Amino acid sequence: MFDFEPDHFEQIIGQQVLVSDGQNQLTLIVEDVKIRDKGPATSSLGAPATPSGFRQSFSVGLRGPVDPILPDRVCQMELPRFGVHELFISPYSADDAGTYYEIVFA
């Protein structure tokens, strides 16, 4: 599994990501990256800690079409510069501009 950091997604803000859940294939736009509070020193997979001894948690916001809405699930995502990865994505809001999704890295 690739060890994503916030700057990986900051590099692709505004770019398109192809997402497939096995039934639907959508194009989402990477909208933002939000740094969260620091968590435990390592993830359950042993991911590296920050110099302060805690792993940096962050979330990635994406926008997709109004319809269809992908449910909470692991999806195959084709990321510019980083290839294809399976990531858990959750819809959290919708308006006339689209459906908003979040990926959380803790």
KOLGU-4560 file (N, C-alpha, C; in nm, 3 decimals, padded with zeros to 5 digits):
<recs>
<n_xx: 00.084 n_yy: -00.119 n_zz: 00.000 ca_xx: 00.000 ca_yy: 00.000 ca_zz: 00.000 c_xx: 00.088 c_yy: 00.124 c_zz: 00.000 mol: A seq: 1 type: MET>
<n_xx: 00.055 n_yy: 00.220 n_zz: -00.083 ca_xx: 00.128 ca_yy: 00.345 ca_zz: -00.094 c_xx: 00.103 c_yy: 00.429 c_zz: 00.031 mol: A seq: 2 type: PHE>
<n_xx: 00.204 n_yy: 00.492 n_zz: 00.085 ca_xx: 00.191 ca_yy: 00.574 ca_zz: 00.205 c_xx: 00.166 c_yy: 00.719 c_zz: 00.165 mol: A seq: 3 type: ASP>
<n_xx: 00.039 n_yy: 00.754 n_zz: 00.146 ca_xx: 00.004 ca_yy: 00.889 ca_zz: 00.102 c_xx: 00.029 c_yy: 00.992 c_zz: 00.212 mol: A seq: 4 type: PHE>
<n_xx: 00.071 n_yy: 01.109 n_zz: 00.170 ca_xx: 00.091 ca_yy: 01.225 ca_zz: 00.256 c_xx: 00.009 c_yy: 01.340 c_zz: 00.197 mol: A seq: 5 type: GLU>
<n_xx: -00.020 n_yy: 01.444 n_zz: 00.278 ca_xx: -00.100 ca_yy: 01.556 ca_zz: 00.226 c_xx: -00.046 c_yy: 01.616 c_zz: 00.097 mol: A seq: 6 type: PRO>
<n_xx: 00.087 n_yy: 01.630 n_zz: 00.087 ca_xx: 00.142 ca_yy: 01.696 ca_zz: -00.032 c_xx: 00.119 c_yy: 01.617 c_zz: -00.160 mol: A seq: 7 type: ASP>
<n_xx: 00.098 n_yy: 01.486 n_zz: -00.150 ca_xx: 00.066 ca_yy: 01.409 ca_zz: -00.271 c_xx: -00.063 c_yy: 01.461 c_zz: -00.335 mol: A seq: 8 type: HIS>
<n_xx: -00.162 n_yy: 01.490 n_zz: -00.252 ca_xx: -00.291 ca_yy: 01.537 ca_zz: -00.305 c_xx: -00.290 c_yy: 01.688 c_zz: -00.331 mol: A seq: 9 type: PHE>
<n_xx: -00.209 n_yy: 01.763 n_zz: -00.256 ca_xx: -00.199 ca_yy: 01.907 ca_zz: -00.284 c_xx: -00.145 c_yy: 01.930 c_zz: -00.425 mol: A seq: 10 type: GLU>
<n_xx: -00.061 n_yy: 01.839 n_zz: -00.472 ca_xx: -00.004 ca_yy: 01.849 ca_zz: -00.608 c_xx: -00.109 c_yy: 01.830 c_zz: -00.717 mol: A seq: 11 type: GLN>
<n_xx: -00.223 n_yy: 01.768 n_zz: -00.684 ca_xx: -00.322 ca_yy: 01.738 ca_zz: -00.788 c_xx: -00.455 c_yy: 01.810 c_zz: -00.763 mol: A seq: 12 type: ILE>
<n_xx: -00.457 n_yy: 01.912 n_zz: -00.677 ca_xx: -00.580 ca_yy: 01.990 ca_zz: -00.657 c_xx: -00.622 c_yy: 02.049 c_zz: -00.792 mol: A seq: 13 type: ILE>
<n_xx: -00.751 n_yy: 02.037 n_zz: -00.822 ca_xx: -00.806 ca_yy: 02.087 ca_zz: -00.949 c_xx: -00.802 c_yy: 01.984 c_zz: -01.061 mol: A seq: 14 type: GLY>
<n_xx: -00.736 n_yy: 01.872 n_zz: -01.039 ca_xx: -00.725 ca_yy: 01.770 ca_zz: -01.142 c_xx: -00.834 c_yy: 01.663 c_zz: -01.128 mol: A seq: 15 type: GLN>
<n_xx: -00.856 n_yy: 01.592 n_zz: -01.237 ca_xx: -00.958 ca_yy: 01.488 ca_zz: -01.240 c_xx: -00.903 c_yy: 01.355 c_zz: -01.191 mol: A seq: 16 type: GLN>
<n_xx: -00.991 n_yy: 01.280 n_zz: -01.121 ca_xx: -00.960 ca_yy: 01.148 ca_zz: -01.070 c_xx: -01.070 c_yy: 01.055 c_zz: -01.121 mol: A seq: 17 type: VAL>
<n_xx: -01.032 n_yy: 00.946 n_zz: -01.182 ca_xx: -01.129 ca_yy: 00.847 ca_zz: -01.229 c_xx: -01.155 c_yy: 00.748 c_zz: -01.116 mol: A seq: 18 type: LEU>
<n_xx: -01.284 n_yy: 00.732 n_zz: -01.079 ca_xx: -01.323 ca_yy: 00.648 ca_zz: -00.965 c_xx: -01.421 c_yy: 00.542 c_zz: -01.013 mol: A seq: 19 type: VAL>
<n_xx: -01.397 n_yy: 00.417 n_zz: -00.970 ca_xx: -01.487 ca_yy: 00.307 ca_zz: -01.006 c_xx: -01.518 c_yy: 00.228 c_zz: -00.880 mol: A seq: 20 type: SER>
<n_xx: -01.648 n_yy: 00.200 n_zz: -00.860 ca_xx: -01.689 ca_yy: 00.117 ca_zz: -00.747 c_xx: -01.733 c_yy: -00.022 c_zz: -00.791 mol: A seq: 21 type: ASP>
<n_xx: -01.706 n_yy: -00.057 n_zz: -00.916 ca_xx: -01.745 ca_yy: -00.186 ca_zz: -00.970 c_xx: -01.877 c_yy: -00.180 c_zz: -01.045 mol: A seq: 22 type: GLY>
<n_xx: -01.960 n_yy: -00.079 n_zz: -01.014 ca_xx: -02.088 ca_yy: -00.061 ca_zz: -01.083 c_xx: -02.092 c_yy: 00.071 c_zz: -01.160 mol: A seq: 23 type: GLN>
<n_xx: -02.033 n_yy: 00.173 n_zz: -01.101 ca_xx: -02.030 ca_yy: 00.306 ca_zz: -01.162 c_xx: -01.887 c_yy: 00.352 c_zz: -01.181 mol: A seq: 24 type: ASN>
<n_xx: -01.866 n_yy: 00.431 n_zz: -01.285 ca_xx: -01.736 ca_yy: 00.493 ca_zz: -01.307 c_xx: -01.760 c_yy: 00.642 c_zz: -01.321 mol: A seq: 25 type: GLN>
<n_xx: -01.698 n_yy: 00.719 n_zz: -01.233 ca_xx: -01.719 ca_yy: 00.864 ca_zz: -01.230 c_xx: -01.587 c_yy: 00.938 c_zz: -01.238 mol: A seq: 26 type: LEU>
<n_xx: -01.594 n_yy: 01.062 n_zz: -01.284 ca_xx: -01.480 ca_yy: 01.151 ca_zz: -01.279 c_xx: -01.506 c_yy: 01.251 c_zz: -01.167 mol: A seq: 27 type: THR>
<n_xx: -01.414 n_yy: 01.256 n_zz: -01.069 ca_xx: -01.422 ca_yy: 01.350 ca_zz: -00.960 c_xx: -01.308 c_yy: 01.450 c_zz: -00.972 mol: A seq: 28 type: LEU>
<n_xx: -01.326 n_yy: 01.566 n_zz: -00.912 ca_xx: -01.223 ca_yy: 01.671 ca_zz: -00.911 c_xx: -01.168 c_yy: 01.680 c_zz: -00.768 mol: A seq: 29 type: ILE>
<n_xx: -01.036 n_yy: 01.680 n_zz: -00.754 ca_xx: -00.974 ca_yy: 01.700 ca_zz: -00.623 c_xx: -00.990 c_yy: 01.847 c_zz: -00.588 mol: A seq: 30 type: VAL>
<n_xx: -01.060 n_yy: 01.876 n_zz: -00.478 ca_xx: -01.089 ca_yy: 02.015 ca_zz: -00.441 c_xx: -01.000 c_yy: 02.071 c_zz: -00.332 mol: A seq: 31 type: GLU>
<n_xx: -00.970 n_yy: 01.991 n_zz: -00.229 ca_xx: -00.890 ca_yy: 02.045 ca_zz: -00.120 c_xx: -00.828 c_yy: 01.934 c_zz: -00.037 mol: A seq: 32 type: ASP>
<n_xx: -00.733 n_yy: 01.975 n_zz: 00.046 ca_xx: -00.668 ca_yy: 01.887 ca_zz: 00.143 c_xx: -00.674 c_yy: 01.959 c_zz: 00.276 mol: A seq: 33 type: VAL>
<n_xx: -00.723 n_yy: 01.889 n_zz: 00.379 ca_xx: -00.732 ca_yy: 01.948 ca_zz: 00.513 c_xx: -00.648 c_yy: 01.866 c_zz: 00.609 mol: A seq: 34 type: LYS>
<n_xx: -00.558 n_yy: 01.934 n_zz: 00.678 ca_xx: -00.475 ca_yy: 01.869 ca_zz: 00.780 c_xx: -00.559 c_yy: 01.857 c_zz: 00.906 mol: A seq: 35 type: ILE>
<n_xx: -00.554 n_yy: 01.740 n_zz: 00.968 ca_xx: -00.630 ca_yy: 01.715 ca_zz: 01.090 c_xx: -00.534 c_yy: 01.705 c_zz: 01.208 mol: A seq: 36 type: ARG>
<n_xx: -00.590 n_yy: 01.687 n_zz: 01.326 ca_xx: -00.507 ca_yy: 01.670 ca_zz: 01.446 c_xx: -00.415 c_yy: 01.552 c_zz: 01.430 mol: A seq: 37 type: ASP>
<n_xx: -00.304 n_yy: 01.557 n_zz: 01.500 ca_xx: -00.209 ca_yy: 01.446 ca_zz: 01.495 c_xx: -00.265 c_yy: 01.328 c_zz: 01.572 mol: A seq: 38 type: LYS>
<n_xx: -00.238 n_yy: 01.209 n_zz: 01.518 ca_xx: -00.287 ca_yy: 01.087 ca_zz: 01.579 c_xx: -00.175 c_yy: 01.002 c_zz: 01.636 mol: A seq: 39 type: GLY>
<n_xx: -00.198 n_yy: 00.873 n_zz: 01.650 ca_xx: -00.096 ca_yy: 00.783 ca_zz: 01.706 c_xx: 00.032 c_yy: 00.784 c_zz: 01.623 mol: A seq: 40 type: PRO>
<n_xx: 00.140 n_yy: 00.740 n_zz: 01.683 ca_xx: 00.271 ca_yy: 00.744 ca_zz: 01.619 c_xx: 00.278 c_yy: 00.664 c_zz: 01.490 mol: A seq: 41 type: ALA>
<n_xx: 00.203 n_yy: 00.555 n_zz: 01.479 ca_xx: 00.200 ca_yy: 00.477 ca_zz: 01.355 c_xx: 00.059 c_yy: 00.427 c_zz: 01.331 mol: A seq: 42 type: THR>
<n_xx: 00.031 n_yy: 00.400 n_zz: 01.208 ca_xx: -00.098 ca_yy: 00.339 ca_zz: 01.174 c_xx: -00.091 c_yy: 00.191 c_zz: 01.206 mol: A seq: 43 type: SER>
<n_xx: -00.202 n_yy: 00.121 n_zz: 01.189 ca_xx: -00.204 ca_yy: -00.023 ca_zz: 01.213 c_xx: -00.112 c_yy: -00.096 c_zz: 01.116 mol: A seq: 44 type: SER>
<n_xx: -00.077 n_yy: -00.030 n_zz: 01.004 ca_xx: 00.014 ca_yy: -00.090 ca_zz: 00.906 c_xx: 00.158 c_yy: -00.049 c_zz: 00.931 mol: A seq: 45 type: LEU>
<n_xx: 00.181 n_yy: 00.029 n_zz: 01.038 ca_xx: 00.317 ca_yy: 00.070 ca_zz: 01.069 c_xx: 00.367 c_yy: 00.187 c_zz: 00.988 mol: A seq: 46 type: GLY>
<n_xx: 00.278 n_yy: 00.271 n_zz: 00.935 ca_xx: 00.319 ca_yy: 00.387 ca_zz: 00.856 c_xx: 00.405 c_yy: 00.479 c_zz: 00.941 mol: A seq: 47 type: ALA>
<n_xx: 00.497 n_yy: 00.553 n_zz: 00.882 ca_xx: 00.590 ca_yy: 00.636 ca_zz: 00.958 c_xx: 00.523 c_yy: 00.750 c_zz: 01.035 mol: A seq: 48 type: PRO>
<n_xx: 00.587 n_yy: 00.787 n_zz: 01.144 ca_xx: 00.538 ca_yy: 00.898 ca_zz: 01.226 c_xx: 00.605 c_yy: 01.027 c_zz: 01.184 mol: A seq: 49 type: ALA>
<n_xx: 00.546 n_yy: 01.140 n_zz: 01.222 ca_xx: 00.608 ca_yy: 01.270 ca_zz: 01.200 c_xx: 00.722 c_yy: 01.286 c_zz: 01.300 mol: A seq: 50 type: THR>
<n_xx: 00.809 n_yy: 01.387 n_zz: 01.284 ca_xx: 00.919 ca_yy: 01.406 ca_zz: 01.380 c_xx: 00.872 c_yy: 01.419 c_zz: 01.525 mol: A seq: 51 type: PRO>
<n_xx: 00.752 n_yy: 01.468 n_zz: 01.547 ca_xx: 00.702 ca_yy: 01.483 ca_zz: 01.684 c_xx: 00.652 c_yy: 01.350 c_zz: 01.741 mol: A seq: 52 type: SER>
<n_xx: 00.657 n_yy: 01.242 n_zz: 01.662 ca_xx: 00.616 ca_yy: 01.111 ca_zz: 01.710 c_xx: 00.473 c_yy: 01.075 c_zz: 01.674 mol: A seq: 53 type: GLY>
<n_xx: 00.406 n_yy: 01.158 n_zz: 01.598 ca_xx: 00.268 ca_yy: 01.131 ca_zz: 01.560 c_xx: 00.253 c_yy: 01.134 c_zz: 01.409 mol: A seq: 54 type: PHE>
<n_xx: 00.170 n_yy: 01.045 n_zz: 01.358 ca_xx: 00.140 ca_yy: 01.043 ca_zz: 01.215 c_xx: 00.045 c_yy: 01.158 c_zz: 01.183 mol: A seq: 55 type: ARG>
<n_xx: 00.069 n_yy: 01.225 n_zz: 01.071 ca_xx: -00.016 ca_yy: 01.336 ca_zz: 01.028 c_xx: -00.144 c_yy: 01.283 c_zz: 00.965 mol: A seq: 56 type: GLN>
<n_xx: -00.258 n_yy: 01.319 n_zz: 01.023 ca_xx: -00.388 ca_yy: 01.280 ca_zz: 00.966 c_xx: -00.436 c_yy: 01.392 c_zz: 00.874 mol: A seq: 57 type: SER>
<n_xx: -00.504 n_yy: 01.354 n_zz: 00.766 ca_xx: -00.555 ca_yy: 01.454 ca_zz: 00.673 c_xx: -00.673 c_yy: 01.397 c_zz: 00.597 mol: A seq: 58 type: PHE>
<n_xx: -00.747 n_yy: 01.486 n_zz: 00.533 ca_xx: -00.857 ca_yy: 01.443 ca_zz: 00.448 c_xx: -00.846 c_yy: 01.512 c_zz: 00.313 mol: A seq: 59 type: SER>
<n_xx: -00.903 n_yy: 01.447 n_zz: 00.214 ca_xx: -00.904 ca_yy: 01.499 ca_zz: 00.077 c_xx: -01.050 c_yy: 01.518 c_zz: 00.036 mol: A seq: 60 type: VAL>
<n_xx: -01.084 n_yy: 01.638 n_zz: -00.008 ca_xx: -01.219 ca_yy: 01.667 ca_zz: -00.056 c_xx: -01.223 c_yy: 01.657 c_zz: -00.208 mol: A seq: 61 type: GLY>
<n_xx: -01.329 n_yy: 01.593 n_zz: -00.258 ca_xx: -01.348 ca_yy: 01.577 ca_zz: -00.402 c_xx: -01.491 c_yy: 01.615 c_zz: -00.438 mol: A seq: 62 type: LEU>
<n_xx: -01.510 n_yy: 01.659 n_zz: -00.562 ca_xx: -01.645 ca_yy: 01.692 ca_zz: -00.611 c_xx: -01.673 c_yy: 01.609 c_zz: -00.735 mol: A seq: 63 type: ARG>
<n_xx: -01.794 n_yy: 01.553 n_zz: -00.738 ca_xx: -01.837 ca_yy: 01.473 ca_zz: -00.853 c_xx: -01.970 c_yy: 01.521 c_zz: -00.904 mol: A seq: 64 type: GLY>
<n_xx: -02.026 n_yy: 01.451 n_zz: -01.000 ca_xx: -02.157 ca_yy: 01.489 ca_zz: -01.055 c_xx: -02.268 c_yy: 01.474 c_zz: -00.950 mol: A seq: 65 type: PRO>
<n_xx: -02.379 n_yy: 01.539 n_zz: -00.976 ca_xx: -02.496 ca_yy: 01.530 ca_zz: -00.888 c_xx: -02.545 c_yy: 01.385 c_zz: -00.880 mol: A seq: 66 type: VAL>
<n_xx: -02.542 n_yy: 01.315 n_zz: -00.992 ca_xx: -02.594 ca_yy: 01.179 ca_zz: -00.999 c_xx: -02.507 c_yy: 01.098 c_zz: -01.095 mol: A seq: 67 type: ASP>
<n_xx: -02.474 n_yy: 00.976 n_zz: -01.066 ca_xx: -02.510 ca_yy: 00.897 ca_zz: -00.949 c_xx: -02.423 c_yy: 00.934 c_zz: -00.830 mol: A seq: 68 type: PRO>
<n_xx: -02.469 n_yy: 00.896 n_zz: -00.711 ca_xx: -02.393 ca_yy: 00.917 ca_zz: -00.588 c_xx: -02.333 c_yy: 00.784 c_zz: -00.547 mol: A seq: 69 type: ILE>
<n_xx: -02.201 n_yy: 00.782 n_zz: -00.531 ca_xx: -02.135 ca_yy: 00.661 ca_zz: -00.485 c_xx: -02.160 c_yy: 00.644 c_zz: -00.335 mol: A seq: 70 type: LEU>
<n_xx: -02.191 n_yy: 00.524 n_zz: -00.288 ca_xx: -02.207 ca_yy: 00.502 ca_zz: -00.144 c_xx: -02.069 c_yy: 00.493 c_zz: -00.077 mol: A seq: 71 type: PRO>
<n_xx: -02.069 n_yy: 00.494 n_zz: 00.057 ca_xx: -01.944 ca_yy: 00.471 ca_zz: 00.132 c_xx: -01.889 c_yy: 00.336 c_zz: 00.090 mol: A seq: 72 type: ASP>
<n_xx: -01.766 n_yy: 00.334 n_zz: 00.041 ca_xx: -01.703 ca_yy: 00.207 ca_zz: 00.006 c_xx: -01.562 c_yy: 00.228 c_zz: -00.046 mol: A seq: 73 type: ARG>
<n_xx: -01.492 n_yy: 00.118 n_zz: -00.055 ca_xx: -01.360 ca_yy: 00.119 ca_zz: -00.116 c_xx: -01.379 c_yy: 00.124 c_zz: -00.267 mol: A seq: 74 type: VAL>
<n_xx: -01.314 n_yy: 00.219 n_zz: -00.330 ca_xx: -01.324 ca_yy: 00.236 ca_zz: -00.475 c_xx: -01.184 c_yy: 00.232 c_zz: -00.536 mol: A seq: 75 type: CYS>
<n_xx: -01.179 n_yy: 00.193 n_zz: -00.660 ca_xx: -01.055 ca_yy: 00.199 ca_zz: -00.735 c_xx: -01.044 c_yy: 00.342 c_zz: -00.789 mol: A seq: 76 type: GLN>
<n_xx: -00.932 n_yy: 00.407 n_zz: -00.759 ca_xx: -00.913 ca_yy: 00.546 ca_zz: -00.800 c_xx: -00.786 c_yy: 00.559 c_zz: -00.882 mol: A seq: 77 type: MET>
<n_xx: -00.799 n_yy: 00.621 n_zz: -00.999 ca_xx: -00.684 ca_yy: 00.648 ca_zz: -01.083 c_xx: -00.641 c_yy: 00.792 c_zz: -01.058 mol: A seq: 78 type: GLU>
<n_xx: -00.527 n_yy: 00.807 n_zz: -00.989 ca_xx: -00.479 ca_yy: 00.938 ca_zz: -00.948 c_xx: -00.369 c_yy: 00.988 c_zz: -01.039 mol: A seq: 79 type: LEU>
<n_xx: -00.380 n_yy: 01.113 n_zz: -01.089 ca_xx: -00.271 ca_yy: 01.169 ca_zz: -01.170 c_xx: -00.140 c_yy: 01.161 c_zz: -01.092 mol: A seq: 80 type: PRO>
<n_xx: -00.034 n_yy: 01.118 n_zz: -01.156 ca_xx: 00.101 ca_yy: 01.108 ca_zz: -01.100 c_xx: 00.122 c_yy: 00.989 c_zz: -01.007 mol: A seq: 81 type: ARG>
<n_xx: 00.015 n_yy: 00.925 n_zz: -00.957 ca_xx: 00.032 ca_yy: 00.821 ca_zz: -00.857 c_xx: -00.031 c_yy: 00.687 c_zz: -00.895 mol: A seq: 82 type: PHE>
<n_xx: -00.096 n_yy: 00.681 n_zz: -01.011 ca_xx: -00.150 ca_yy: 00.555 ca_zz: -01.058 c_xx: -00.280 c_yy: 00.514 c_zz: -00.992 mol: A seq: 83 type: GLY>
<n_xx: -00.309 n_yy: 00.384 n_zz: -00.996 ca_xx: -00.435 ca_yy: 00.329 ca_zz: -00.948 c_xx: -00.418 c_yy: 00.277 c_zz: -00.805 mol: A seq: 84 type: VAL>
<n_xx: -00.512 n_yy: 00.318 n_zz: -00.717 ca_xx: -00.510 ca_yy: 00.275 ca_zz: -00.577 c_xx: -00.653 c_yy: 00.248 c_zz: -00.533 mol: A seq: 85 type: HIS>
<n_xx: -00.669 n_yy: 00.162 n_zz: -00.434 ca_xx: -00.800 ca_yy: 00.139 ca_zz: -00.375 c_xx: -00.809 c_yy: 00.220 c_zz: -00.246 mol: A seq: 86 type: GLU>
<n_xx: -00.906 n_yy: 00.312 n_zz: -00.240 ca_xx: -00.922 ca_yy: 00.402 ca_zz: -00.126 c_xx: -01.068 c_yy: 00.406 c_zz: -00.084 mol: A seq: 87 type: LEU>
<n_xx: -01.092 n_yy: 00.426 n_zz: 00.045 ca_xx: -01.227 ca_yy: 00.435 ca_zz: 00.098 c_xx: -01.276 c_yy: 00.579 c_zz: 00.081 mol: A seq: 88 type: PHE>
<n_xx: -01.391 n_yy: 00.596 n_zz: 00.017 ca_xx: -01.447 ca_yy: 00.727 ca_zz: -00.013 c_xx: -01.588 c_yy: 00.735 c_zz: 00.045 mol: A seq: 89 type: ILE>
<n_xx: -01.623 n_yy: 00.853 n_zz: 00.096 ca_xx: -01.756 ca_yy: 00.873 ca_zz: 00.156 c_xx: -01.819 c_yy: 01.000 c_zz: 00.102 mol: A seq: 90 type: SER>
<n_xx: -01.944 n_yy: 00.994 n_zz: 00.058 ca_xx: -02.014 ca_yy: 01.118 ca_zz: 00.022 c_xx: -02.057 c_yy: 01.188 c_zz: 00.151 mol: A seq: 91 type: PRO>
<n_xx: -02.049 n_yy: 01.321 n_zz: 00.154 ca_xx: -02.090 ca_yy: 01.391 ca_zz: 00.276 c_xx: -02.184 c_yy: 01.508 c_zz: 00.250 mol: A seq: 92 type: TYR>
<n_xx: -02.200 n_yy: 01.550 n_zz: 00.125 ca_xx: -02.287 ca_yy: 01.663 ca_zz: 00.096 c_xx: -02.317 c_yy: 01.666 c_zz: -00.054 mol: A seq: 93 type: SER>
<n_xx: -02.423 n_yy: 01.738 n_zz: -00.089 ca_xx: -02.457 ca_yy: 01.757 ca_zz: -00.231 c_xx: -02.529 c_yy: 01.890 c_zz: -00.246 mol: A seq: 94 type: ALA>
<n_xx: -02.511 n_yy: 01.952 n_zz: -00.362 ca_xx: -02.584 ca_yy: 02.072 ca_zz: -00.398 c_xx: -02.597 c_yy: 02.076 c_zz: -00.550 mol: A seq: 95 type: ASP>
<n_xx: -02.639 n_yy: 02.188 n_zz: -00.605 ca_xx: -02.656 ca_yy: 02.198 ca_zz: -00.750 c_xx: -02.526 c_yy: 02.180 c_zz: -00.828 mol: A seq: 96 type: ASP>
<n_xx: -02.411 n_yy: 02.206 n_zz: -00.762 ca_xx: -02.282 ca_yy: 02.195 ca_zz: -00.829 c_xx: -02.229 c_yy: 02.052 c_zz: -00.831 mol: A seq: 97 type: ALA>
<n_xx: -02.284 n_yy: 01.964 n_zz: -00.747 ca_xx: -02.238 ca_yy: 01.827 ca_zz: -00.748 c_xx: -02.249 c_yy: 01.759 c_zz: -00.614 mol: A seq: 98 type: GLY>
<n_xx: -02.189 n_yy: 01.641 n_zz: -00.606 ca_xx: -02.182 ca_yy: 01.563 ca_zz: -00.483 c_xx: -02.040 c_yy: 01.573 c_zz: -00.431 mol: A seq: 99 type: THR>
<n_xx: -02.026 n_yy: 01.591 n_zz: -00.300 ca_xx: -01.896 ca_yy: 01.609 ca_zz: -00.237 c_xx: -01.859 c_yy: 01.483 c_zz: -00.160 mol: A seq: 100 type: TYR>
<n_xx: -01.733 n_yy: 01.442 n_zz: -00.179 ca_xx: -01.680 ca_yy: 01.320 ca_zz: -00.119 c_xx: -01.559 c_yy: 01.353 c_zz: -00.034 mol: A seq: 101 type: TYR>
<n_xx: -01.525 n_yy: 01.259 n_zz: 00.055 ca_xx: -01.408 ca_yy: 01.277 ca_zz: 00.139 c_xx: -01.333 c_yy: 01.144 c_zz: 00.151 mol: A seq: 102 type: GLU>
<n_xx: -01.202 n_yy: 01.153 n_zz: 00.149 ca_xx: -01.113 ca_yy: 01.041 ca_zz: 00.179 c_xx: -01.037 c_yy: 01.083 c_zz: 00.304 mol: A seq: 103 type: ILE>
<n_xx: -01.037 n_yy: 00.999 n_zz: 00.407 ca_xx: -00.967 ca_yy: 01.033 ca_zz: 00.532 c_xx: -00.848 c_yy: 00.942 c_zz: 00.550 mol: A seq: 104 type: VAL>
<n_xx: -00.734 n_yy: 01.002 n_zz: 00.580 ca_xx: -00.611 ca_yy: 00.928 ca_zz: 00.610 c_xx: -00.579 c_yy: 00.956 c_zz: 00.756 mol: A seq: 105 type: PHE>
<n_xx: -00.578 n_yy: 00.852 n_zz: 00.837 ca_xx: -00.553 ca_yy: 00.871 ca_zz: 00.982 c_xx: -00.435 c_yy: 00.789 c_zz: 01.028 mol: A seq: 106 type: ALA>
</recs>
